Each structure stands twice: as structure tokens, then as C-alpha cells.
Amino acid sequence: MAAPLSDTPPSPLKTIAVVGLGTMGTGITEVLAQAGRTVVGIDISEAAAAQAVAALETSTAHSVERGRLTGEQRAELLARVTTSTGLRAAADADLVIEVAPESYETKQQIFRALDGIVRPETILATGTNALSVTRLAADSARPERVLGMHFFNPAPAMKLVEVVSSVLTAPAAVTAVTNLALDLGKEPVAVGDRPGFVADGLLFGYLNQAAAMYEAKYASREDIDAAMRLGCGLPMGPLALLDLIGIDTARTVLEAMYAESHDRLHAPAPILKQLSEAGLTGRKAGRGFYSYQAPGSATVVPDALTPGSGGAGVPGRPVRSVGVAGSGTMASGIAEVFAKAGYEVVLAARSEEKAQTAKARIGKSLARSVDKGRMTAEAAARTLDLITPAGSYDAFAEVDLAVEAVAEDLEIKQQLFAALDKVCKPGAVLATTTSSLPVVACARATSRPQDVIGMHFFNPAPAMKLVEVVRTVLTAEDVHSTVHEVCGRIKKHAVDCGDRAGFIVNALLFPYLNNAIKMVQEHYASLDDIDAAMKLGGGYPMGPFELLDVVGLDVSLAIEKVLHREFRDPGLAPAPLLEHLVAAGCLGRKTGRGFREYARR
């Protein structure tokens, strides 16, 4: 019978066994030894154990070279680690962390064996990110001492540790493991037992949708990955990340999530099954969504799907002058981008006064660039001189490219395109910056739909490198080439996508944000824990609730509604909590309150 757990803080967990010495187990071993713990690494394979020791020796040698460890500290660290091929080596452990393959059968065998080996007070932790901790605990002779301790890869670098308790877990066991995570220099987040927990629960739904987007041939793998890196500031694109995680692993996690949620967003995209069963599991196999130099290599090599370097086959139309319609932040930013690249820009608004105000905003932006040493005062003056404000769209008569950046309202945009159709010369390219409306609806408001295309800039336009280039079924090939050539000249990265709601970035970003809201709505985790999990575990520059409050909850709700209406997927229905906050006027930073409260400026 297990010893009773008191409510007083437990003694430090000093001797720890790590079962499973793959990449994750080896990383956890290093983290524990670095923090002064005695570590017993256990793996049924002698080769795996030897490989883990070699990896530790290499990693710690790099730390000495970089000045993070002295030679003496390295020797002490390595001396704290022993390895074994039998579970009996865990007999004296205060804590056992299991990081075996994601299989109930495998993990249950380990836990049952440990029940007969370890001391009654020993805590057993599973490193699973997909399987039920409760199910593993219930099968143990000591369910109150079983919990989850989910590290992220690479364990030495990643700060997040999800501490997962089941309904059976004793609070003192959670406290002991939480205190250990803090001693390791990690940031523990307490979560309940459901597949994926917080970070992977949000991450894998997003990765799955990216795989489905690629499978549907909506966009190339390169464009999907570039869009999410450049549009959201993510460290890796979703398909490259799937290759890193392992496509088979992702499929296992998604299967577990779908079994619980029955949400179609978690139903593994068929391509994940196809690649897994073909053995194309990502970097570890040398091929997944991308091809790699060798199994285990991070170096991508060209393959049959790699875009050619020859560029577009059809030459674009000449563009010397650009018209920008609108007077808001986005219109000003886009006008600044074109002028900096040397284009003559006509900035037209509904009145001369609005246009002058927009130009003045650009002047202030350029002055800030001068102050920061990014451009000279002369260059700023030349740039500003290229911009001509106008109070009527009639000023677009001679422009080669007209870019609208007016309100995100289809009727307003259609009226503007009808006006541009009358004003602009034949052959002028007409572009909309819409982020959520159908481009073809703007095109049909003109007599020249073949000249209309989407150019979705990201805010702030001068800083953000991405432009989503949105072709309709009617867009002419040379119009598409023109926009790509222009993007190159204004130093933006163009990605191609079709004319459907959300394009690439918003179609992948907003379901993820919506799922984060559902987690809070269901009292699964707190705002702070979810934001911390995604920043620390996923490398996101902002947590989902920070981002929602910046974007604006009303804007977010409008995009969610568009996605739900287009794809008719129940999983895309806006979370009721988002609708309630918008109805209450809590729109984010701009109103001083959204998911969080902000000091009024």
C-alpha cells in the first residue's frame, strides 16, 4: 500500500530515473543532471543508452566551449548520470519520468513493473503528450502518485513544463513535481488531463489544418510555411514543424484528440496517414513534407516539388506609378512602402483633408526611421516628395497599379472598384487588400475582372514582410506576374493562395485563437497559463489572448464568422465567450478591456 501523502511540502526529489533515452529522454537527463540531481537513465537498448551518454558528452562539451560550464562542472554533471538496461535500476528513485513511445501497452507495462520495484513514496510521471494520464494512473497500484510531466523538445532549451494531474492525483505529488520544475529553471503550467494538454492541444489542431490546406493544393508547402513565419512571427512554418515533430507522432496525437473531442479540426488530415504509412515521417526518415540531406538532418534539399528559380513564365505589366485608396493606418503604411521603393504614389481619400492627414502620418513615420538611423533625412524627404495626396479617385487616371485599403466592408469595396473601373486607364492592375472578403466579388464590380487581384498586406505594412497574393478564377496571368514583380521591388515576400476566406494566415491563425478561447470558456486553463504555454512551448511571439486583444475582439469575431460561413464546419463557430465580450464592448486594447484590462492612455 502506498504511503500517505501529507499536505506539507515534500522533500526535494534528489534521485530521478528517466525511462526511455531517445532525444527527449536524453534532453531531460541533461536538464536534471545540470540542476544537481542524481539521474539513472534506463533504456532496453544498450545502443540507445550508449548513444544518450555520447550525446550528453557532446552537448556538455559545447557548453564548456561557450562558457556555460567549466570543465570541472562538466565532469561533475556527467558523474551524476548512470545508465542501465533494466527497470530495477530505478529502485532508489524519488521520481521516475517515463518517456517511452506513445503506446498505452508500452507505458502500462513500464508502470506495472515499476509498481513492484520503486519505494511506496516514489512519484511516477509520464511524459506523454497524447495519452490519458488518468488511464495510466488507474492501471497503477499507486494512482495518487501518478501524474504527467510534459517537457518540450529540445528539453534543455525549452522553458515550459506542463504538470498534468488526473482526478486521482494527490496535491502533494503535484507540488513536489512543480517545485522540481522550478528548481530546473523551467516554468511549470498546471493543466488537467486531456489529449494535447494546453500547448499541443492548440498547436496540433493548427498543424492539422495546415496539412489539410497543403493536401487540398490550396497553396504550396513553401508558401504556407513562409506565410506563418512572416505573417505571425513564428519560428517555423507548420509543415516544417510537422517534419521536425514526426508526422507519425502528430497523427497519434491528433487521433487521441479526435477520440475525445470529435471535432473535425482534430480529425487527422489523410495526408498524415499516407505519409506515415509510407515511412515518410519527417526529418528522422529524411523525407516528409520536405526532403532532407539524410535521415536526422535539418538541411532541406530540392526535390520534385521545389519551385523552380526561373520565375513566372509570363512577364508582368510595367508599373511606374501606384495609387493607394484610403486614409487609415494601412493605407498610409502601404503608400510609404511603395514610395520608399521609388514609386510615384497618389494617395487618395474621400477628402483632400483626409489625404493630407494620411500623408502627414507617413511623414511622422519616416521621421522615426531617420531618428533610429534606418534612413537619412534626405532619403526621407525624397520619399515623402513621391507621395501626392488627392481628395478624389479621379487622380488615379494614369496609375499603373491601384491598391484599395478602405474599410473591410464588401459594399464599400464594390462601390470603390466600380469607381476605379471608370477612372483607371485600360491595363491598370486593380488590387484589394482585403483580409477576409472574396476578391472575386470586388472583381465582378468592374468590367475588367481579369485585371483584379488580392494583395493582402499585414499591419504595420512598412515592417511586415508578407503579402498574400490572391488570384481569382478570372485573374489574368500577367496580372499575377505583375504583382509578384512589384512585391520583389518593394522587398516583400509574396505567397500565392486562392480566393477563399482567410487566405493562408487568417485561415490557420483564427481557428487556433478560437480554440484557445474555448479552453478558457471550459475552465480547462487560465489566460495566463495558455499564453505562457504557447510562448514557452510553441515559440510564439505572443500568447493567443495577448494577440486577440491587440487585433481587436470585434475584428477577430468578424473573421471567425466569415470562416465559419465559408467552411460550414461546426468547429469553426465563434466561441460564445468571444461573442459575449464583443457584445459587452470589451474589444481589447483599443477599449481598455478585452480578455485583460489595460491602463487608459
N, C-alpha and C positions, 0 to 999 in steps of 0.2 A: 504494500500500500504506500502511496506517495506521502512524503512528509508534508505537514500542513504549511501553508504559506501565510506568513504574518503580514500585517499592514505596514510594518516598519520597512524602511529602505533596505534592500538586500545588500550583502557584502559584494564587493566588486567581483565581476566574473573574470577570473585570472587565467584559468586554463581552458582553452577553447579548441574543440575538434571541428575541422572542416571536412565534410564528406563529399567528395567529387572535386577533382583537381583539374578541371578544364580551365578555360580562360577566366571565367567568373570566380571559381573556387580559388585559383591561384592569386587573383587580384585581392580577394577578401583576406586570404592568408597574409599577404604583404601588408595590408592595412592593419590587421590585428597585431602582427609582429612589430610593426613600426610604432604602435601605441604601447609596446611593452608587454603584450600578452604572450603567454606560452602557447604555441599552436601545434596541434597534431594534424597534419594533412593526411587524409585517407582516400585511397582510390583502389579499386580492384585491379587496376592495371599498373604493373611496375613501371612500364614505359611512361604512363601518364604522370606518375609520381616523380620519376626522374626528370621528365620534361618540366614539371612545375618547379622543381628545385633549380634547374638551369635557367628558367625564366626569371625566378627571383634573383638569382646571381647576376643576371644581365641587367635587370631593372634597377637593382640597388647599386650596381657599378655605375650606371648612368647617373644616379642620384649623387654619387660621390663626385663624378666629373662636373656636375652642375652646382656643386657646393651645397647641396641639400642635406647631405650626410657626410660625416667624417669616415675615414677608413675604419676607425675603432667602432663607431656606431653601426657601421655596416656589418662588421664581424659579429657584434652582439645580436643584431637583428637576425642574422642567418642562424646563429646558435640557438635562438628561441624556437626555431622551426624543425620539427622532425616529421618524417613521413612513414606511412605503413600501408599495407595492402589488406589489413583486417580491421573490422569494426571494434575488436577488443581493445585496440589502442585508445579508444575513447573512454575507457573505464573511469579515469580520474577527471574527466572534463566537467567544468561547471556549466558549460553551454556547448551544445552540438549544433552547428549550422550545416544543413543538408542542401547541397546544390547539385543533385543528381539530375539526369534527364527528366523532362516534363512528362512523367508517366505515373499514374496512380499506383500501378503494380510495383514499379521500382521503388517509389518513395515509401509505400506501405511496408515493403519487405525490410527496408532500412530501419524504419521506425519500430517495427515489431522486434527486430534483432536488438536495437538499442535498448528497448524496454528491459531486456534481460541482462544488459551489460552495465549501463550507467547507474550512478547513485540515485537514490529516491528524489533528492532535491535538484538534480540536473534539469536544466531547461532545454527543450528540443525546439529548434527553429527550422522552418523550411524556407528555402529561397525562391519558392515558386512564384511566378507572376501570372499563372493561368489556372492553376488547380485550386480546389476548395480547401482552405486551411481547416475548416470545420470538419470536413470529411476525413482528413488525415488525423486530426485530433481525436475524433470519435473512435477511430480504429486503434488508438494507442491506449496503453494501460494507465497513462497519466495525462488525460486530456486537458487538465487545468494548467499543465506546464508546456503545452504545445502552442506555438504561435508562428507567425510569418515574419521574416526579416529580409525584406526585398531590397538588395543592393542594385545599383545601376552600373552598366558597363561603360568605360573601364572603372572598376571599383576604387582604385587609388585616386582617380581624378574627380569622380562624380560625388557631389556632396549629399545627395538625397538618400535616405533610407526610409522605406515605408515599413512601419511596425504594424503588423496585421493581427488583430485579436479576433477570436471567434466568440460565440456566446458562452463557450466553455472555459475560456482563458482566465486565469486568476489575475487580478490587477497587479499584484506584486511581481509577477513574471514580466508583465508589460513594462513596469517601472524599471526592473533590472536591465532589460534589453534596451530601453530608451536611454538609460544612463550610460550604458556601454556605447551606444551610437554617438552620444555627446562626447564621451572620452576619446572616441576615434576621430573627432573633429568633423563629424557628419551632422546633418540637420534631419532629425527624425520627424516624420509626419505620422500621426496615429490614424489608421483607417480600419474600416470594417472589412469583413470577408466577402468580397465579390470579385469575379474574374477581372483581372487587369488592374484592380485596386484603383488608385486615382490616376497616376501618370500614364500607365499603359492603357487603362480604361478609356482615356481620352485620345491617346496617341494612336492606338491601333485602329480605331474607327476611321480616323483621318487617313492613315496609311492604306486601309482597305479601299476607301473611296478613290484615292489616287491610283491604285492598281486597276480599279474598275474603269476609271477615266482613260487610262492608257489602253486597256483592253478594248474599249469602245472606239479606239483610234481617233479620239476627240483631239488629242494633242500628242506630240512626240514625248518620249521619256526625258529628253534633254530639256524641252520647253516646260514640262510640268515641274521638273526639279529646279530649273532656273527661276521660274515664276515664284515658287515658295521661298527660295533663298532670298531673292531680290525684293519680292513684294512684302514678305513678312519678317525678314531678317533672321531666318532660321539657319542653323549651322550646316544643315544638309537638306537636300531635297528628299521627298518621301520615298522615291523608288531606290535611290542610292542608300537610304536608311534601311529599307527592307532588305537590300542585299547585305548590309552590314549585320543586321539582327539575325538574318537567316530566314528565308522565305518559308521553310518548313516550320520554324518556330512561330512565325507570325500567324501561319494558318492554324496551328494548335491553339494559340491564344484566342484567336477570333472564333474558333469552334466553341471554346469554353464560354466566351462572352455571349455568343448567339444562343447557346443552350439555355442560358439564364434569362437573357433579355428578349429573345425572339424579335429583336429589332433588325430589320433588313439591312441597316447600315453596318451591322456586325456579321452578317452572313458572308463568309469568305468569298471574295471575287473568284470566279472559276479559274482565272489565270494562275492564282496562287496554288491551286491544286495541280494544275497542269505542269507548272514549273517544278513543284516539289516532287511529283511522281516521276518526272524526267531526270531527277537528280540535279537540277539546275537551281540550287538552293542559295545562291548568292556568292559572296566573296570566298567563303570557305570551300566552295566547289570550283571556284574560278569562273563561274558564269551564273548569272541570274537575270535580272533586267538588263544588266550591262555585262560585258566580257572583261575579264581581268587577266593580268600578265601571267599569273599562276594561281593555283588554289591557295587561299590565305592572303594573297596580295591585295593591296589597296589601289594599285595602279590600273586605271581603266585603259583598255586598248581598243582601237577601232574594230568594228565588226560590220556585218551586212546592214545593220540598222543605223549606223553612224551617218549623220548628214554629211553630204559632200561639201567640199570647200569652194566649189565653183560658183556659189551664189545662185541667185534666181536666174532662170533661163530667159525670161522676158525683161528687157530693160524698162526702167521706170520713166515717168514723165519728168521733164525739167521743173524744178521748184526753186524760184528765186525769192519770192515774197510769200508771206503767210498771214492770213487773217485769223485772229482769235476773237471769238464771240463770247462776251461775258465780262463781269466786273468783280467777281468774287476772288477768293484766295486761289482757287485752282486756275482760273483764267489768267490771273496775274503771274502765277508761277510758270504756266506754260509759255506765256509771252516772253518771260525772262529767259527761259531755256532756249527758245528759238533765236532771240536777239543775241544771246551770248555766243551762239554758233554762227553768227554773221548774217542771219536772215533779216530782211526788211520786214517789220511786223506792223500790221494795222490792228490795234486793239479797240474793238467796237463794243459799245454798250448801248443801253436804251436811252441814254442822255449823254451829252458832252461832259457834264459834271461827273457822272459815274465813271466815265472813261478816264478823265483826268485824275480822279481819286485812285483808280487802279494803277495808273502809271506812277503816281506818287508812291504807292505801296512798293512797286518794283524798285524805285529809286532808293527807298529805305533798305530794301533787301540787298541791293548792290553795295550800298554804303557799309552794311555789316560785313560783306565779303571783303571790302577794302580794309576795314578795321582789323579783320582776322588774318590779313596778309594773303588772302586767296586770289586777289586780283589787284591791279594797280588802279589808282584813281583815274588815270587816262582811259584804261580799258573799260572801266565802269561808265565813264562819260560817253564813250563811243557806243557802248551797248544801249544806254538809255536813249541816245540820239536815233537809234534804229527803230524805235517804237513810236508810232503815230497814233494818238488817241482819236477816236471818232464817235460821234453821237448817233450814227446811223449805219446800218449794214450796207448801205449804198457804197460805202468806202471800200467794200470788198470786190469792186468791179474788176480789178486787174490782178487779184491774188491768184497764185497757182495752187495753194492749199488753204482751205478754210477749216478751222477746228472750232467746234462749238463746245463751250464749257458753261452752259447755263443750268438752271435748276433741274433736278432729277425728276422731271415730270414729262410723261410722254407727249401730252397735248402741247406743252410749251415747246418741246424739241421739234415736234412735227411742224408747228407753225413757223419755227425758225428755219427748218430745212426747206419749206415751201418758199420762204423769202429768199434764202440763199440760191435756190434754183433759178429764181428770176434775176438776181443780181450778178452772180458769178459768171465768168466767161466760160464758153464751152471748153471742156477738157480739164477744168479745175477739179481737184480732188476735194471731196467734202467728207470731213471726219467728225464723228461724235465721240465724246469722252465718257459716255455713259458707263456706269459700273454694273447696271442690273437690268436695263431695259433692252428690248430687242432692236438690234441695229437695223434689221430689215424694215421695221415699222417706220424708222426715220427715212430710209431709202425710198420707200413707197410714197412718201410725201413729196417726192421730186419727180421730174420727168426723165431723170438720168440715174436710175438706181445702180447702174454699173459703176458709177463714179463715187459711190458712198461706201465708207468703211469705218470700222471702230478703231479708235486709238485711245485705249484706256490708260491714262497716266495715273500715277499714285502720288498721294499727298505726303509731304510737300514736293511738288514737281521738280524744283531745282536739285533736290537732294536724292530723290528716289530714282534708281537706275532702270526700273522696269517699265515697259509699255506692252500691254496686251493688244495685239493686232487681231482684230475680229473681222473675218470675212463673212459675208452673207453668201447665199447661193447665187446671188446676182452680181457680186463684185467682180470687176474686170481684173485679169491677171496683171496688167501693167499698173493698175492702181495699187494692188498688193505690193508689187515690186517698188513702187514709188515710196510707199510708207516705210518699207524696210530700209531703203537708201537714206531717207530722211532721218530715221532713228539712228543710223550709223553716224550721220553727220552731227546730230545733237548729242552724241555719246550716250545713247540709251540702248538697253538690251531689249530687243523685240522678241516676243514669243507669239507663236501663232495659235489661234484657237477658233472654234466655230461659234456661231451666233446662238448661244443658249444661255440661260440665266446663270449669272455668277462668273461666267467665263472660267478661268482656271482658279485664280486665287480665292475669290469670294465663295465659289462653289465648294472648295475644300476647307476654307477657314471658318465659315459661319456655322456649318453643322457641328464642328468641334466646339465653338463657343456656346452653341445651344445645348450641347451635351454637358458642358461644364455647369451651365445654369441648372440643368435637371439634377445634377449631383447635389447642389446646394438645396434645391427645392425638396429633394427626398431626404434631407438631413444626413446625407452619407458622409460629407466632409465640409469643412468650413471654407469660406472665401480665401482666407489667408493660407490654409493648408493646400488648397488646389493651386493657387497662384505660385506658392513655393515649390510644389511638386513639379509644375511644368517648367519653371525657370531652372530648377536644380536638376531635375531628372530628364528633361527634354531639351535643355539648352535654349529655351525660348527667351527672347529679349524681354518680354512682358508676360505676366500671367494673364489668363483669359479675362478676369474681371477688371484688371488694370486696363487691358485693351478695350473692352466693351465700354468702359467709362470714358476713354479717350475718343473712340469712334463716335459715341453717342448712342444711347439705347434706342432712340427713335429711328435712327439710321439703320441700326442693327436689326430692329424688328421689321422694318420695311424690306430689307434684303432677305431675311428669313421667310417672309410671306411670299416674296417673288419665287424663291427656291421651292417652297412647298407647293405653290400653284403650278409651277412648271413640271416638277418631277412627280407630283402626286404621291409622295412617299410619306406615310404617317410619321416615320421617324424624323422628318424634317419640319414637322409642325412646330411653330414657335413655343417655347416653354411658357406656361401660364405666368410664371413669376416675372418674365420679361414684359409680357403684356400688362401686368398689373403695375409694374414700376413706370412704364410709359404713360399709362392712364393717370397715374398719380403725379405726372410732371417731373418725375425723377429721371432725368435724361443723361446723367453723367456729369463730367467736369463742367460742362457749359452752364448747367443749372445749379452747381454746387452740391448736388447729390445724385448718385446713381446707385450702384451696389455699395459704394462707400460715400462718406461725406467729405467735402473739400472746403477749405477756407475760402471765403469770398474774396475776390481781388478788389 
